[in-house]
Structures are given as C-alpha cells and as structure tokens.
Amino acid sequence: MSKRDLGLKTVIVLVGVAGLSLLVLGNLGAQQRPATTHTVFLTALEIKGSTTADKLAPPPLNPADLSKGYGFKGPGQADKNAPQKWEVSSYIFAPAALAVRQGDTVALTAFVVNGDEHEVWINAPDGQKVVASMMWNRGREYRTQFVAEKVGTYQLVCSNHAPSMVAAFVVLPR
C-alpha cells in the first residue's frame, strides 16, 4: 500500500470518527436541553375553490359524501346569479404540523375563521385525550395547552370536519 493510499484511508477514518463524534455529542446535547414551551398560533380555516360547468364538469360524486371535512355546492347552488358556477371546500388547521421534543409544553392559541362550530380535542399517541372536548366557534380565540410526555404524534381533531381538519404535533425523543 502506498503512502498516498494510507494517507487517504487515514483521512477517511478521521472524517468518519469526527462525524460520529459530532452525532453523539449532538444527541447528548439534545438530551441535556431543558424542556421548553412552544407557543403555537393556529387558525381554523375553510378553503374554497370554484369554477363553472362550462369549464369543468362538477365531480360525479358529491365530495361531501366522501368526508365530513369536504363541502360541495353544485351548479345553481353556489351562486343563484351564476347557474353554471359550482364550488368545493375543505376545512383545515393551519399550520397542520409541528415538531417538539418529549417533555415540552405546547401552548396553543387558536382563532376560528370559518365554520360556526368545531368540536375539538387533543389525543396523545396512544389515543388518550390529553385535552378534553371543547366547542370552538367562528370569530373567537381559544387557548389550551398540553405537555408532550410521549414520543409519537399528538393530534388536534375537529370531529365536525375530520379527517381533513386535524393538526399533528410530532414529538421527538429528548
């Protein structure tokens, strides 16, 4: 083996060891970080889209029959003055996902823009409710919080509009 090959192998090994050291030290640093509180501002929205039947035929199956989170107004229903117009809609939370560390507190402030009523709660990864059911109404702000004790995905669920109106809080190990 030449000195050049030996030198190259040494550099590769050193780079690998340095990378592994950084990975281990980074994970140790993550484990030593104190739990924190994440203040999350979330909005409950209805997204709408419309067109006219002369541009695109309405869907053959009513989207509202597919999910409680979908809405549909056919030609003649969407706009009485434009009988060809049809409209679809869906309810969502924005943002719909957030990552936190195990042990962190999620302090949620939610504002409801669309939908008169939303029955919501937060489930832990094992399905247990960590925030009890509550009713959220249009034009109001609500605050709640939970501690992300378990690794996995916590879900904010709106029973009126699920499965499209769900927000995920992904909890990573500390």
Backbone as a printed PyTorch tensor [residue, N CA C, xyz], in Angstrom:
tensor([[[  0.8490,  -1.1630,   0.0000],
         [  0.0000,   0.0000,   0.0000],
         [  0.9060,   1.2400,   0.0000]],

        [[  0.5720,   2.1980,  -0.8590],
         [  1.3990,   3.3940,  -0.9660],
         [  1.0910,   4.3500,   0.1820]],

        [[  2.0080,   5.3070,   0.3710],
         [  1.7790,   6.3200,   1.4130],
         [  0.5300,   7.1380,   1.0890]],

        [[  0.3260,   7.3640,  -0.2150],
         [ -0.8540,   8.1400,  -0.6260],
         [ -2.1310,   7.4010,  -0.2360]],

        [[ -2.2420,   6.0870,  -0.5050],
         [ -3.4140,   5.2870,  -0.1520],
         [ -3.6040,   5.2500,   1.3650]],

        [[ -2.4900,   5.0900,   2.0990],
         [ -2.5530,   5.0530,   3.5550],
         [ -3.0380,   6.3970,   4.0930]],

        [[ -2.5480,   7.4720,   3.5100],
         [ -2.9620,   8.8150,   3.9290],
         [ -4.4340,   9.0530,   3.6520]],

        [[ -4.9160,   8.5980,   2.4980],
         [ -6.3150,   8.7570,   2.1380],
         [ -7.2120,   7.9600,   3.0820]],

        [[ -6.8200,   6.7260,   3.4010],
         [ -7.6020,   5.9020,   4.3320],
         [ -7.6210,   6.5420,   5.7150]],

        [[ -6.5020,   7.1060,   6.1300],
         [ -6.4370,   7.7710,   7.4310],
         [ -7.3920,   8.9610,   7.4650]],

        [[ -7.4320,   9.7400,   6.4050],
         [ -8.3300,  10.9000,   6.3350],
         [ -9.7830,  10.4380,   6.3830]],

        [[-10.0990,   9.3770,   5.6510],
         [-11.4710,   8.8640,   5.6420],
         [-11.8750,   8.4030,   7.0450]],

        [[-10.9940,   7.6810,   7.7230],
         [-11.2850,   7.2020,   9.0740],
         [-11.4560,   8.3910,  10.0220]],

        [[-10.5740,   9.3730,   9.9320],
         [-10.6670,  10.5390,  10.8150],
         [-11.9530,  11.3260,  10.5710]],

        [[-12.3260,  11.4890,   9.3150],
         [-13.5750,  12.1900,   8.9960],
         [-14.7620,  11.4040,   9.5570]],

        [[-14.7370,  10.0810,   9.4050],
         [-15.8050,   9.2420,   9.9430],
         [-15.9060,   9.3440,  11.4490]],

        [[-14.7480,   9.2950,  12.1410],
         [-14.7360,   9.4140,  13.6070],
         [-15.2290,  10.7860,  14.0330]],

        [[-14.7960,  11.8150,  13.3300],
         [-15.2320,  13.1770,  13.6660],
         [-16.7480,  13.3100,  13.4750]],

        [[-17.2580,  12.7610,  12.3770],
         [-18.7000,  12.8190,  12.1230],
         [-19.4860,  12.0780,  13.1800]],

        [[-19.0170,  10.8880,  13.5540],
         [-19.6820,  10.0990,  14.5850],
         [-19.6430,  10.8300,  15.9260]],

        [[-18.5020,  11.4610,  16.2220],
         [-18.3760,  12.2160,  17.4710],
         [-19.3710,  13.3670,  17.5150]],

        [[-19.5050,  14.0740,  16.3910],
         [-20.4610,  15.1830,  16.3400],
         [-21.8900,  14.6800,  16.5140]],

        [[-22.1960,  13.5350,  15.9050],
         [-23.5260,  12.9600,  16.0350],
         [-23.8110,  12.5920,  17.4860]],

        [[-22.8720,  11.9320,  18.1450],
         [-23.0460,  11.5350,  19.5390],
         [-23.1370,  12.7660,  20.4330]],

        [[-22.2270,  13.7290,  20.2290],
         [-22.2590,  14.9380,  21.0470],
         [-23.5390,  15.7230,  20.8100]],

        [[-23.9940,  15.7570,  19.5520],
         [-25.2470,  16.4460,  19.2470],
         [-26.4120,  15.8030,  19.9650]],

        [[-26.4490,  14.4710,  19.9970],
         [-27.5280,  13.7770,  20.7000],
         [-27.4330,  13.9830,  22.2050]],

        [[-26.2150,  14.0080,  22.7420],
         [-26.0670,  14.2780,  24.1710],
         [-26.5570,  15.6760,  24.4970]],

        [[-26.2100,  16.6160,  23.6080],
         [-26.6640,  17.9890,  23.8190],
         [-28.1800,  18.0780,  23.7900]],

        [[-28.8100,  17.3240,  22.8750],
         [-30.2680,  17.3340,  22.7880],
         [-30.8810,  16.7680,  24.0570]],

        [[-30.2440,  15.7310,  24.6290],
         [-30.7850,  15.1250,  25.8340],
         [-30.6460,  16.0540,  27.0300]],

        [[-29.6880,  16.9450,  26.9910],
         [-29.4580,  17.8220,  28.1290],
         [-30.2540,  19.1270,  28.0290]],

        [[-30.8630,  19.3850,  26.8910],
         [-31.6570,  20.6000,  26.7440],
         [-32.8510,  20.5460,  27.6800]],

        [[-33.1270,  21.6420,  28.3550],
         [-34.3030,  21.6430,  29.2300],
         [-35.5850,  21.6670,  28.3930]],

        [[-36.6650,  21.1760,  28.9700],
         [-37.9630,  21.2400,  28.2990],
         [-38.3110,  22.7070,  28.0860]],

        [[-39.0310,  22.9740,  27.0340],
         [-39.3850,  24.3450,  26.7040],
         [-40.8740,  24.4290,  26.4040]],

        [[-41.3880,  25.6450,  26.3360],
         [-42.7760,  25.8670,  25.9560],
         [-42.8020,  26.4320,  24.5430]],

        [[-43.6000,  25.8110,  23.6970],
         [-43.7800,  26.2780,  22.3230],
         [-45.1410,  26.9520,  22.2340]],

        [[-45.1480,  28.2290,  21.9070],
         [-46.3910,  28.9470,  21.7100],
         [-46.7520,  28.8300,  20.2360]],

        [[-47.8900,  28.2190,  19.9640],
         [-48.3080,  27.9440,  18.5930],
         [-49.5900,  28.7220,  18.3120]],

        [[-49.5800,  29.4850,  17.2340],
         [-50.7690,  30.2000,  16.7860],
         [-51.3390,  29.4220,  15.6110]],

        [[-52.5700,  28.9840,  15.7540],
         [-53.2020,  28.1060,  14.7860],
         [-54.5040,  28.7510,  14.3240]],

        [[-54.8580,  28.5150,  13.0720],
         [-56.0880,  29.0770,  12.5210],
         [-56.9570,  27.9530,  11.9720]],

        [[-58.2450,  28.0170,  12.2570],
         [-59.2220,  27.0830,  11.7010],
         [-59.8050,  27.7440,  10.4540]],

        [[-59.6230,  27.0760,   9.3010],
         [-59.9820,  27.6730,   8.0150],
         [-60.8510,  26.7650,   7.1660]],

        [[-61.5990,  27.3940,   6.2700],
         [-62.2710,  26.6760,   5.2030],
         [-61.6530,  27.1590,   3.9020]],

        [[-61.1150,  26.2380,   3.1410],
         [-60.5180,  26.5570,   1.8490],
         [-61.5730,  26.3010,   0.7880]],

        [[-61.7860,  27.2630,  -0.1310],
         [-62.8080,  27.1090,  -1.1630],
         [-62.2040,  27.2990,  -2.5480]],

        [[-62.7910,  26.5850,  -3.4850],
         [-62.4280,  26.7510,  -4.8860],
         [-63.6760,  26.6160,  -5.7240]],

        [[-63.7510,  27.4240,  -6.7890],
         [-64.9390,  27.3540,  -7.6420],
         [-64.5450,  27.4800,  -9.1070]],

        [[-65.4390,  27.0330,  -9.9360],
         [-65.3060,  27.1570, -11.3830],
         [-66.7100,  27.0860, -11.9630]],

        [[-66.8080,  26.9670, -13.2700],
         [-68.1180,  26.8560, -13.9080],
         [-68.1880,  25.5640, -14.7050]],

        [[-69.4010,  25.0550, -14.8330],
         [-69.6170,  23.7690, -15.5010],
         [-69.1900,  23.8000, -16.9610]],

        [[-69.1700,  24.9710, -17.5850],
         [-68.7210,  25.0350, -18.9810],
         [-67.1930,  24.8960, -19.0840]],

        [[-66.4680,  25.1490, -18.0100],
         [-65.0050,  24.9710, -17.9960],
         [-64.6210,  23.5740, -17.5180]],

        [[-65.3350,  23.0750, -16.4960],
         [-65.0510,  21.7640, -15.9190],
         [-66.3330,  21.2230, -15.3100]],

        [[-66.6790,  20.0190, -15.6860],
         [-67.8940,  19.4090, -15.1420],
         [-67.7390,  19.1920, -13.6410]],

        [[-68.8190,  19.3330, -12.8840],
         [-68.7460,  19.0430, -11.4510],
         [-68.3470,  17.5840, -11.2300]],

        [[-67.8060,  17.2530, -10.0640],
         [-67.4210,  15.8570,  -9.8110],
         [-68.6550,  14.9480,  -9.8660]],

        [[-68.4710,  13.7130, -10.3370],
         [-69.6150,  12.8000, -10.4330],
         [-70.1420,  12.3560,  -9.0650]],

        [[-69.2840,  12.3880,  -8.0580],
         [-69.6780,  12.0150,  -6.7010],
         [-69.5460,  13.2540,  -5.8190]],

        [[-70.5480,  13.5290,  -5.0370],
         [-70.5370,  14.6880,  -4.1430],
         [-69.3890,  14.5300,  -3.1370]],

        [[-68.4010,  15.4420,  -3.1330],
         [-67.2920,  15.3300,  -2.1820],
         [-67.7410,  15.2780,  -0.7240]],

        [[-68.8640,  15.8970,  -0.4030],
         [-69.3720,  15.8740,   0.9760],
         [-69.7690,  14.4610,   1.4040]],

        [[-70.0220,  13.5720,   0.4240],
         [-70.3180,  12.1720,   0.7460],
         [-69.0420,  11.3860,   1.0540]],

        [[-67.8720,  11.9400,   0.6950],
         [-66.5890,  11.2690,   0.9240],
         [-66.0310,  11.5420,   2.3150]],

        [[-66.2840,  12.7500,   2.8370],
         [-65.7100,  13.1400,   4.1180],
         [-66.5120,  14.2740,   4.7300]],

        [[-66.5700,  14.2890,   6.0690],
         [-67.2230,  15.4050,   6.7680],
         [-66.4330,  16.7000,   6.5840]],

        [[-65.1530,  16.5750,   6.2030],
         [-64.3130,  17.7570,   6.0330],
         [-64.4590,  18.4310,   4.6820]],

        [[-65.2350,  17.8200,   3.7600],
         [-65.3930,  18.3760,   2.4160],
         [-66.7780,  18.9850,   2.2540]],

        [[-66.8500,  20.0190,   1.4260],
         [-68.1200,  20.6360,   1.1080],
         [-68.2910,  20.7250,  -0.3960]],

        [[-69.5310,  20.8200,  -0.8400],
         [-69.8150,  20.9230,  -2.2720],
         [-71.1140,  21.6760,  -2.4740]],

        [[-71.0810,  22.6300,  -3.3790],
         [-72.2800,  23.3310,  -3.8380],
         [-72.2780,  23.2080,  -5.3500]],

        [[-73.2880,  22.5480,  -5.8670],
         [-73.3730,  22.2880,  -7.2960],
         [-73.8490,  23.4890,  -8.0900]],

        [[-73.8710,  23.3410,  -9.4100],
         [-74.3880,  24.4160, -10.2590],
         [-75.7950,  24.8110,  -9.8180]],

        [[-76.0070,  26.1060,  -9.7010],
         [-77.2880,  26.6220,  -9.2280],
         [-77.3450,  26.7980,  -7.7200]],

        [[-76.4730,  26.0990,  -6.9660],
         [-76.4400,  26.2480,  -5.5100],
         [-75.3550,  27.2270,  -5.0650]],

        [[-74.2170,  27.2160,  -5.7630],
         [-73.0770,  28.0370,  -5.3460],
         [-73.3670,  29.5300,  -5.4990]],

        [[-74.0600,  29.8870,  -6.5840],
         [-74.3640,  31.2940,  -6.8370],
         [-75.6320,  31.3470,  -7.6900]],

        [[-76.7140,  31.8480,  -7.1220],
         [-78.0020,  31.9070,  -7.8350],
         [-77.9190,  32.7650,  -9.1000]],

        [[-77.0020,  33.7400,  -9.1020],
         [-76.8450,  34.6270, -10.2660],
         [-75.9210,  34.0550, -11.3270]],

        [[-75.2460,  32.9560, -11.0190],
         [-74.3480,  32.3000, -11.9740],
         [-74.6550,  30.8020, -11.9360]],

        [[-75.6860,  30.3650, -12.6680],
         [-76.1660,  28.9850, -12.5560],
         [-75.1570,  27.9190, -12.9830]],

        [[-74.0890,  28.2710, -13.6880],
         [-73.0650,  27.3060, -14.0940],
         [-71.9760,  27.1290, -13.0350]],

        [[-71.9300,  28.0380, -12.0670],
         [-70.8570,  28.0090, -11.0620],
         [-71.0800,  26.8810, -10.0590]],

        [[-69.9800,  26.1730,  -9.7190],
         [-70.0110,  25.1710,  -8.6570],
         [-68.7760,  25.3550,  -7.7850]],

        [[-68.8470,  24.8340,  -6.5490],
         [-67.8150,  25.1410,  -5.5540],
         [-67.5200,  23.9230,  -4.6800]],

        [[-66.2500,  23.7510,  -4.3490],
         [-65.8400,  22.7320,  -3.3760],
         [-65.1290,  23.4320,  -2.2240]],

        [[-65.0840,  22.7550,  -1.0730],
         [-64.4070,  23.3410,   0.0800],
         [-63.8750,  22.2300,   0.9710]],

        [[-62.9600,  22.6140,   1.8430],
         [-62.4090,  21.6860,   2.8240],
         [-61.9810,  22.4860,   4.0470]],

        [[-62.1530,  21.8930,   5.2060],
         [-61.7440,  22.5280,   6.4480],
         [-60.3690,  22.0160,   6.8650]],

        [[-59.5270,  22.9410,   7.3500],
         [-58.1740,  22.5810,   7.7750],
         [-57.7520,  23.4230,   8.9760]],

        [[-56.7100,  22.9670,   9.6470],
         [-55.9860,  23.7840,  10.6120],
         [-54.6940,  24.2210,   9.9390]],

        [[-54.2830,  25.4380,  10.1780],
         [-53.0010,  25.9120,   9.6530],
         [-52.2430,  26.5940,  10.7870]],

        [[-51.0140,  26.1730,  11.0780],
         [-50.2920,  25.0870,  10.4260],
         [-50.9010,  23.7360,  10.8040]],

        [[-50.6210,  22.7460,   9.9700],
         [-51.1880,  21.4220,  10.1850],
         [-50.2110,  20.4740,  10.8740]],

        [[-48.9500,  20.8980,  11.0510],
         [-47.9640,  20.0190,  11.6940],
         [-46.8930,  20.8540,  12.3810]],

        [[-46.3680,  20.2960,  13.4730],
         [-45.3240,  20.9430,  14.2550],
         [-44.5380,  19.8550,  14.9670]],

        [[-43.2340,  20.0250,  15.0810],
         [-42.3960,  19.0670,  15.8100],
         [-41.9020,  19.6980,  17.1050]],

        [[-41.9550,  18.9360,  18.1870],
         [-41.4640,  19.3600,  19.5010],
         [-40.6990,  18.1990,  20.1140]],

        [[-40.0400,  18.4480,  21.2280],
         [-39.3090,  17.3970,  21.9390],
         [-40.1530,  16.8600,  23.0950]],

        [[-39.9120,  15.6280,  23.4370],
         [-40.5850,  14.9800,  24.5560],
         [-40.3700,  15.8240,  25.8190]],

        [[-41.4370,  16.0530,  26.5570],
         [-41.3740,  16.8440,  27.7810],
         [-41.6980,  18.3170,  27.5740]],

        [[-41.7140,  18.7690,  26.3140],
         [-42.0410,  20.1640,  26.0350],
         [-43.5270,  20.4210,  26.2440]],

        [[-43.8520,  21.6720,  26.5220],
         [-45.2380,  22.1070,  26.6230],
         [-45.6350,  22.7810,  25.3140]],

        [[-46.8090,  22.4310,  24.8130],
         [-47.3580,  23.0860,  23.6290],
         [-48.4930,  23.9790,  24.1100]],

        [[-48.2940,  25.2840,  23.9860],
         [-49.3100,  26.2690,  24.3610],
         [-49.9680,  26.7390,  23.0720]],

        [[-51.1960,  26.3340,  22.8770],
         [-51.9020,  26.5500,  21.6190],
         [-52.8650,  27.7160,  21.7390]],

        [[-52.7580,  28.6530,  20.8030],
         [-53.7290,  29.7360,  20.6690],
         [-54.3610,  29.5580,  19.2980]],

        [[-55.6630,  29.3470,  19.2710],
         [-56.3620,  29.0810,  18.0160],
         [-57.4090,  30.1550,  17.7630]],

        [[-57.4890,  30.5680,  16.4920],
         [-58.5150,  31.5200,  16.0640],
         [-59.3490,  30.8480,  14.9850]],

        [[-60.6560,  30.8910,  15.1390],
         [-61.5620,  30.2430,  14.1910],
         [-62.0610,  31.2730,  13.1860]],

        [[-61.6690,  31.0910,  11.9230],
         [-62.0800,  31.9910,  10.8490],
         [-63.3620,  31.4750,  10.1900]],

        [[-63.3960,  30.1940,   9.8760],
         [-64.5470,  29.6300,   9.1640],
         [-65.1570,  28.4850,   9.9560]],

        [[-66.4250,  28.2710,   9.7250],
         [-67.1570,  27.1990,  10.3930],
         [-67.7430,  27.7220,  11.6840]],

        [[-69.0480,  27.6190,  11.8090],
         [-69.7050,  28.1370,  13.0070],
         [-69.3430,  27.3600,  14.2540]],

        [[-69.1780,  26.0280,  14.1110],
         [-68.9190,  25.1710,  15.2670],
         [-67.8780,  24.1120,  14.9590]],

        [[-66.9610,  23.9440,  15.8990],
         [-65.9320,  22.8990,  15.8020],
         [-65.7950,  22.2430,  17.1740]],

        [[-66.1490,  20.9560,  17.2600],
         [-65.9070,  20.2180,  18.5000],
         [-64.4980,  19.6350,  18.3870]],

        [[-63.5930,  20.0890,  19.2610],
         [-62.1830,  19.7050,  19.1520],
         [-61.6760,  19.0920,  20.4500]],

        [[-60.5890,  18.3270,  20.3250],
         [-59.8670,  17.7690,  21.4670],
         [-58.4790,  17.4070,  20.9830]],

        [[-57.5890,  17.0480,  21.9220],
         [-56.2360,  16.6230,  21.5570],
         [-56.0030,  15.2250,  22.1140]],

        [[-55.5740,  14.3300,  21.2090],
         [-55.2400,  12.9460,  21.5620],
         [-53.7350,  12.7760,  21.6490]],

        [[-53.2950,  11.9500,  22.6140],
         [-51.8930,  11.5320,  22.7110],
         [-51.6500,  10.4230,  21.6890]],

        [[-50.3860,  10.0410,  21.4850],
         [-50.0890,   8.9640,  20.5310],
         [-50.8200,   7.6500,  20.8170]],

        [[-51.1510,   7.3910,  22.0720],
         [-51.8520,   6.1510,  22.4160],
         [-53.3720,   6.2800,  22.3100]],

        [[-53.8620,   7.4340,  21.8480],
         [-55.2980,   7.6460,  21.6660],
         [-56.0070,   8.2700,  22.8510]],

        [[-55.3200,   8.3900,  23.9790],
         [-55.9240,   9.0060,  25.1650],
         [-56.0670,  10.5120,  24.9590]],

        [[-57.1890,  11.0700,  25.4220],
         [-57.3730,  12.5190,  25.3300],
         [-56.5060,  13.2070,  26.3650]],

        [[-55.6730,  14.1570,  25.9170],
         [-54.8740,  14.9570,  26.8420],
         [-55.4890,  16.3390,  27.0220]],

        [[-56.3830,  16.7110,  26.1140],
         [-57.1880,  17.9230,  26.2590],
         [-58.6200,  17.4980,  25.9530]],

        [[-59.5100,  17.7090,  26.9110],
         [-60.9040,  17.2800,  26.7900],
         [-61.6210,  18.0130,  25.6540]],

        [[-62.7140,  17.4290,  25.2060],
         [-63.5270,  18.0200,  24.1400],
         [-64.0040,  19.4080,  24.5460]],

        [[-63.9630,  20.2980,  23.5850],
         [-64.4580,  21.6610,  23.7910],
         [-65.0450,  22.1570,  22.4820]],

        [[-65.9090,  23.1400,  22.5460],
         [-66.5350,  23.6930,  21.3510],
         [-65.8580,  25.0080,  20.9920]],

        [[-65.4020,  25.0980,  19.7520],
         [-64.8200,  26.3350,  19.2330],
         [-65.7750,  26.9170,  18.2030]],

        [[-65.9800,  28.2450,  18.2740],
         [-66.9050,  28.9230,  17.3670],
         [-66.1940,  30.0050,  16.5560]],

        [[-66.7690,  30.2720,  15.4040],
         [-66.2370,  31.2770,  14.4740],
         [-66.0290,  32.6260,  15.1600]],

        [[-64.9240,  33.2880,  14.8010],
         [-64.6550,  34.6410,  15.2710],
         [-64.1270,  34.7370,  16.6890]],

        [[-63.7630,  33.6050,  17.2620],
         [-63.2780,  33.6040,  18.6380],
         [-61.8880,  32.9890,  18.7300]],

        [[-61.1810,  33.3840,  19.7770],
         [-59.8430,  32.8440,  20.0310],
         [-59.9300,  31.9190,  21.2440]],

        [[-59.1990,  30.8070,  21.1460],
         [-59.1900,  29.8180,  22.2260],
         [-57.7520,  29.4900,  22.5920]],

        [[-57.5400,  29.1860,  23.8720],
         [-56.2100,  28.8100,  24.3570],
         [-56.3050,  27.5060,  25.1380]],

        [[-55.3430,  26.6490,  24.8840],
         [-55.2300,  25.4000,  25.6250],
         [-53.7720,  24.9720,  25.5740]],

        [[-53.4010,  24.0140,  26.3880],
         [-52.0200,  23.5260,  26.3530],
         [-51.9440,  22.0950,  26.8400]],

        [[-50.8420,  21.4500,  26.4960],
         [-50.5790,  20.0960,  26.9600],
         [-49.0820,  19.8820,  27.0150]],

        [[-48.6610,  18.9130,  27.8200],
         [-47.2550,  18.5250,  27.8860],
         [-47.0880,  17.2930,  27.0120]],

        [[-46.1310,  17.3340,  26.1190],
         [-45.8690,  16.2390,  25.1800],
         [-45.0250,  15.1770,  25.8880]],

        [[-45.6750,  14.3660,  26.6950],
         [-44.9650,  13.3780,  27.5230],
         [-44.5140,  12.1550,  26.7380]],

        [[-45.2670,  11.8030,  25.6920],
         [-44.9880,  10.5670,  24.9500],
         [-44.4340,  10.8760,  23.5690]],

        [[-43.4690,  10.0620,  23.1330],
         [-42.9380,  10.1770,  21.7770],
         [-44.0100,   9.6670,  20.8170]],

        [[-44.1710,  10.3360,  19.7020],
         [-45.1720,   9.9520,  18.7060],
         [-45.9290,  11.1780,  18.2420]],

        [[-47.1410,  10.9730,  17.7510],
         [-47.9220,  12.0770,  17.1970],
         [-49.1680,  12.3470,  18.0320]],

        [[-49.2460,  13.5580,  18.5520],
         [-50.4510,  14.0580,  19.2060],
         [-51.2960,  14.6840,  18.0990]],

        [[-52.6180,  14.5990,  18.2170],
         [-53.4850,  15.1500,  17.1840],
         [-54.5500,  16.0480,  17.7810]],

        [[-54.6600,  17.2350,  17.1830],
         [-55.7870,  18.1230,  17.4400],
         [-56.8290,  17.7340,  16.4030]],

        [[-57.9970,  17.2980,  16.8570],
         [-59.0200,  16.7610,  15.9660],
         [-60.2870,  17.5990,  16.0620]],

        [[-60.8840,  17.9190,  14.9140],
         [-62.2180,  18.5190,  14.8720],
         [-63.1770,  17.4210,  14.4340]],

        [[-64.0780,  17.0070,  15.3330],
         [-64.9850,  15.9070,  14.9950],
         [-65.9760,  16.3060,  13.9070]],

        [[-66.2630,  17.5940,  13.7760],
         [-67.2110,  18.0460,  12.7630],
         [-66.6340,  17.9300,  11.3520]],

        [[-65.2940,  17.9930,  11.2210],
         [-64.6830,  18.0770,   9.8910],
         [-63.5070,  17.1340,   9.6770]],

        [[-63.3310,  16.1580,  10.5520],
         [-62.2570,  15.1780,  10.3600],
         [-62.6250,  14.2980,   9.1630]],

        [[-61.6920,  13.7830,   8.4300],
         [-60.2680,  13.7080,   8.7260],
         [-59.4410,  14.8540,   8.1600]],

        [[-60.0630,  15.7810,   7.3960],
         [-59.2430,  16.8470,   6.8150],
         [-58.8460,  17.9040,   7.8400]],

        [[-59.6160,  18.0540,   8.9070],
         [-59.3190,  19.0830,   9.8990],
         [-58.6720,  18.4460,  11.1240]],

        [[-57.3950,  18.1270,  10.9600],
         [-56.5810,  17.5230,  12.0120],
         [-55.2070,  18.1850,  11.9550]],

        [[-54.6740,  18.5560,  13.1130],
         [-53.3140,  19.0860,  13.1870],
         [-52.4620,  18.0770,  13.9560]],

        [[-51.2240,  17.8820,  13.5150],
         [-50.3320,  16.8920,  14.1250],
         [-49.1870,  17.5810,  14.8580]],

        [[-48.9230,  17.1350,  16.0780],
         [-47.7990,  17.6020,  16.8620],
         [-46.8810,  16.3810,  17.0220]],

        [[-45.8070,  16.3570,  16.2570],
         [-44.8900,  15.2250,  16.2610],
         [-43.8890,  15.4160,  17.3990]],

        [[-43.8500,  14.4550,  18.3120],
         [-42.9850,  14.5570,  19.4770],
         [-41.7780,  13.6460,  19.2820]],

        [[-40.6020,  14.2770,  19.2730],
         [-39.3340,  13.5640,  19.0950],
         [-38.7230,  13.2530,  20.4630]],

        [[-37.9600,  12.1840,  20.5570],
         [-37.3310,  11.8750,  21.8520],
         [-36.4140,  13.0020,  22.3030]],

        [[-36.3370,  13.2160,  23.5980],
         [-35.4720,  14.2740,  24.1270],
         [-34.0360,  13.9020,  23.9560]]])
